Amino acid sequence: AIMGAPKTTVALMVRHFQASGRSYPADVYASKGAATLQQFCGLIYDEAVSEGVRPEVLYSQVMHETGYLQFGGDVKAEQCNFGGLGATGNGVRGEVFPDVRTGLRAQAQHLKAYGSTAALNNPCVDSRFQYVKRGCAPYVANLSGTWAADRQYGKKLLAILKDIVLY
């Protein structure tokens, strides 16, 4: 399920990222409220929980969408757009957020739009929130063909998620 109680910790997210062998782009995010990987993962956790989204779902999506914060597609690291919100391909860069927290909050809110019909707990910072058919994808697997056209999208997120879930 996209919504629900956390089944991971900040420490597990940090360890998972470190095990990926990628480097954290502190040079980009230090001035945007997340100077360290620990701070970044803490913001993922806090912003997900604040909207009732499972933080392991948000983390998995951030890592998949950004190539473990290495980017490389239309969206650039400086945009703080970790979910590709508004990026439709062919050079369309998508939304730009002023800092890491706001970008993660927008993504958590967008996940909530897909996963639930409940009201937001924080002021809406996701300009695309109203375009989602609320509650259309209550499970990660349902994001295939909805959040992304890729029919394997949900499976790709679940492959990351399974490595950071507490049983």
Summary of the structure (lengths in Angstrom):
residues: 167
radius of gyration: 14.3
end to end distance: 14.8
largest distance: 40.8
contacts: 536
relative contact order: 0.17
helix: 47%
strand: 4%
